[in-house]
């Protein structure tokens, strides 16, 4: 008898740098805006720091391709962020 496998929670890595010349309070504001506007509005979680981290679904479930594209779009549109790198979906465990 074949036993079904549990699907593992999926997420993705995010890395970016701030525009040169931003001081610490400005970087903190950009990071706060990122979390509020790109992460929390999609019911996601972001673990990491001011140069990147890992994005997962809040609660049960996995991030989606739409989530990944929305995070990329937010970062690409932010004039204070550059050198954005977003990884493929991977096991969040």
C-alpha atoms as an extended CHARMM CRD file, in Angstrom:
* protein
*
        93  EXT
         1         1  UNK       CA              0.0000000000        0.0000000000        0.0000000000  PROA      1               0.0000000000
         2         2  UNK       CA              1.3510000000        3.3800000000       -0.9650000000  PROA      2               0.0000000000
         3         3  UNK       CA              1.5020000000        5.8530000000        1.8440000000  PROA      3               0.0000000000
         4         4  UNK       CA              0.9370000000        9.5430000000        1.0340000000  PROA      4               0.0000000000
         5         5  UNK       CA              3.7330000000       11.8890000000        1.9270000000  PROA      5               0.0000000000
         6         6  UNK       CA              3.3070000000       15.0710000000        3.8610000000  PROA      6               0.0000000000
         7         7  UNK       CA              3.9800000000       18.0730000000        1.7430000000  PROA      7               0.0000000000
         8         8  UNK       CA              6.6400000000       20.1900000000        3.3390000000  PROA      8               0.0000000000
         9         9  UNK       CA              6.1640000000       23.8920000000        3.8660000000  PROA      9               0.0000000000
        10        10  UNK       CA              7.8000000000       25.8550000000        1.0610000000  PROA      10              0.0000000000
        11        11  UNK       CA              9.3540000000       29.3110000000        1.1970000000  PROA      11              0.0000000000
        12        12  UNK       CA             12.0470000000       31.3330000000       -0.5210000000  PROA      12              0.0000000000
        13        13  UNK       CA             15.1800000000       33.2630000000        0.3070000000  PROA      13              0.0000000000
        14        14  UNK       CA             15.4400000000       37.0060000000       -0.3090000000  PROA      14              0.0000000000
        15        15  UNK       CA             18.6150000000       39.1090000000       -0.3920000000  PROA      15              0.0000000000
        16        16  UNK       CA             19.0190000000       42.7830000000       -1.2140000000  PROA      16              0.0000000000
        17        17  UNK       CA             21.1260000000       45.8140000000       -0.4570000000  PROA      17              0.0000000000
        18        18  UNK       CA             20.1470000000       49.3770000000        0.3220000000  PROA      18              0.0000000000
        19        19  UNK       CA             20.8920000000       52.3230000000       -1.8990000000  PROA      19              0.0000000000
        20        20  UNK       CA             24.2210000000       53.8780000000       -0.8760000000  PROA      20              0.0000000000
        21        21  UNK       CA             23.8510000000       56.8280000000        1.4460000000  PROA      21              0.0000000000
        22        22  UNK       CA             20.8880000000       55.5810000000        3.4800000000  PROA      22              0.0000000000
        23        23  UNK       CA             21.5150000000       55.9290000000        7.1970000000  PROA      23              0.0000000000
        24        24  UNK       CA             20.3590000000       53.3730000000        9.7850000000  PROA      24              0.0000000000
        25        25  UNK       CA             16.9680000000       55.0030000000       10.5170000000  PROA      25              0.0000000000
        26        26  UNK       CA             16.2170000000       55.2050000000        6.7890000000  PROA      26              0.0000000000
        27        27  UNK       CA             17.1950000000       51.5460000000        6.2860000000  PROA      27              0.0000000000
        28        28  UNK       CA             14.9970000000       50.5860000000        9.2290000000  PROA      28              0.0000000000
        29        29  UNK       CA             12.0590000000       52.4500000000        7.6810000000  PROA      29              0.0000000000
        30        30  UNK       CA             12.5150000000       50.6840000000        4.3320000000  PROA      30              0.0000000000
        31        31  UNK       CA             12.6710000000       47.3090000000        6.0790000000  PROA      31              0.0000000000
        32        32  UNK       CA              9.5430000000       48.1160000000        8.0910000000  PROA      32              0.0000000000
        33        33  UNK       CA              7.7040000000       49.1670000000        4.9180000000  PROA      33              0.0000000000
        34        34  UNK       CA              8.8090000000       45.9490000000        3.2030000000  PROA      34              0.0000000000
        35        35  UNK       CA              7.4850000000       43.7910000000        6.0400000000  PROA      35              0.0000000000
        36        36  UNK       CA              4.1770000000       45.6780000000        6.3390000000  PROA      36              0.0000000000
        37        37  UNK       CA              3.4630000000       46.1780000000        2.6250000000  PROA      37              0.0000000000
        38        38  UNK       CA              4.9720000000       43.1210000000        0.9180000000  PROA      38              0.0000000000
        39        39  UNK       CA              4.9470000000       40.4810000000        3.6490000000  PROA      39              0.0000000000
        40        40  UNK       CA              2.1430000000       40.9960000000        6.1630000000  PROA      40              0.0000000000
        41        41  UNK       CA             -0.4730000000       42.0220000000        3.5640000000  PROA      41              0.0000000000
        42        42  UNK       CA             -0.0220000000       38.5890000000        1.9660000000  PROA      42              0.0000000000
        43        43  UNK       CA             -0.1180000000       36.7880000000        5.3430000000  PROA      43              0.0000000000
        44        44  UNK       CA              3.5410000000       35.8560000000        5.0640000000  PROA      44              0.0000000000
        45        45  UNK       CA              6.3900000000       35.8470000000        7.5680000000  PROA      45              0.0000000000
        46        46  UNK       CA              9.9080000000       37.2070000000        7.0470000000  PROA      46              0.0000000000
        47        47  UNK       CA             12.8070000000       35.9790000000        9.1230000000  PROA      47              0.0000000000
        48        48  UNK       CA             16.1230000000       37.6610000000        8.6660000000  PROA      48              0.0000000000
        49        49  UNK       CA             17.7750000000       41.0100000000        8.8920000000  PROA      49              0.0000000000
        50        50  UNK       CA             18.4920000000       44.1650000000        7.0140000000  PROA      50              0.0000000000
        51        51  UNK       CA             20.1860000000       42.4320000000        4.0900000000  PROA      51              0.0000000000
        52        52  UNK       CA             17.6940000000       39.6520000000        3.5180000000  PROA      52              0.0000000000
        53        53  UNK       CA             16.1530000000       36.5530000000        4.9650000000  PROA      53              0.0000000000
        54        54  UNK       CA             13.5770000000       33.8610000000        4.3220000000  PROA      54              0.0000000000
        55        55  UNK       CA              9.8780000000       34.2250000000        3.4710000000  PROA      55              0.0000000000
        56        56  UNK       CA              7.2810000000       31.6420000000        4.5270000000  PROA      56              0.0000000000
        57        57  UNK       CA              3.5340000000       31.4300000000        4.8200000000  PROA      57              0.0000000000
        58        58  UNK       CA              2.1290000000       32.4470000000        8.2090000000  PROA      58              0.0000000000
        59        59  UNK       CA              0.4670000000       29.4130000000        9.7310000000  PROA      59              0.0000000000
        60        60  UNK       CA             -0.0250000000       26.2670000000        7.7230000000  PROA      60              0.0000000000
        61        61  UNK       CA              0.7200000000       26.0820000000        4.0470000000  PROA      61              0.0000000000
        62        62  UNK       CA              3.3520000000       27.2600000000        1.6510000000  PROA      62              0.0000000000
        63        63  UNK       CA              4.1760000000       30.4210000000       -0.1850000000  PROA      63              0.0000000000
        64        64  UNK       CA              2.9860000000       30.5670000000       -3.7690000000  PROA      64              0.0000000000
        65        65  UNK       CA              4.5040000000       31.7250000000       -7.0240000000  PROA      65              0.0000000000
        66        66  UNK       CA              2.2200000000       34.7820000000       -6.7350000000  PROA      66              0.0000000000
        67        67  UNK       CA              3.7390000000       35.5460000000       -3.3100000000  PROA      67              0.0000000000
        68        68  UNK       CA              7.2370000000       35.2670000000       -4.7380000000  PROA      68              0.0000000000
        69        69  UNK       CA              6.3860000000       37.5630000000       -7.6690000000  PROA      69              0.0000000000
        70        70  UNK       CA              4.7100000000       40.1160000000       -5.3510000000  PROA      70              0.0000000000
        71        71  UNK       CA              7.8130000000       40.2880000000       -3.1360000000  PROA      71              0.0000000000
        72        72  UNK       CA             10.0400000000       40.7280000000       -6.1890000000  PROA      72              0.0000000000
        73        73  UNK       CA              7.7460000000       43.4530000000       -7.5510000000  PROA      73              0.0000000000
        74        74  UNK       CA              7.7990000000       45.3660000000       -4.2570000000  PROA      74              0.0000000000
        75        75  UNK       CA             11.5790000000       45.2160000000       -3.9610000000  PROA      75              0.0000000000
        76        76  UNK       CA             12.0920000000       46.1500000000       -7.6210000000  PROA      76              0.0000000000
        77        77  UNK       CA              9.7710000000       49.1530000000       -7.2280000000  PROA      77              0.0000000000
        78        78  UNK       CA             11.4620000000       50.4500000000       -4.0830000000  PROA      78              0.0000000000
        79        79  UNK       CA             13.9790000000       53.1860000000       -5.0140000000  PROA      79              0.0000000000
        80        80  UNK       CA             15.9540000000       52.5850000000       -1.8060000000  PROA      80              0.0000000000
        81        81  UNK       CA             16.6730000000       48.9110000000       -2.5740000000  PROA      81              0.0000000000
        82        82  UNK       CA             19.0940000000       47.5110000000       -5.1380000000  PROA      82              0.0000000000
        83        83  UNK       CA             20.7520000000       44.2330000000       -6.0600000000  PROA      83              0.0000000000
        84        84  UNK       CA             17.6620000000       42.1280000000       -5.3610000000  PROA      84              0.0000000000
        85        85  UNK       CA             18.1200000000       38.3510000000       -5.3620000000  PROA      85              0.0000000000
        86        86  UNK       CA             15.2230000000       36.0010000000       -4.7150000000  PROA      86              0.0000000000
        87        87  UNK       CA             15.6900000000       32.2430000000       -4.5770000000  PROA      87              0.0000000000
        88        88  UNK       CA             13.4660000000       29.4930000000       -5.8540000000  PROA      88              0.0000000000
        89        89  UNK       CA             10.8550000000       27.8450000000       -3.6860000000  PROA      89              0.0000000000
        90        90  UNK       CA             12.4960000000       25.4180000000       -1.2700000000  PROA      90              0.0000000000
        91        91  UNK       CA             11.7880000000       23.3810000000        1.8250000000  PROA      91              0.0000000000
        92        92  UNK       CA             11.2050000000       25.7890000000        4.7080000000  PROA      92              0.0000000000
        93        93  UNK       CA             12.1150000000       23.2490000000        7.3690000000  PROA      93              0.0000000000
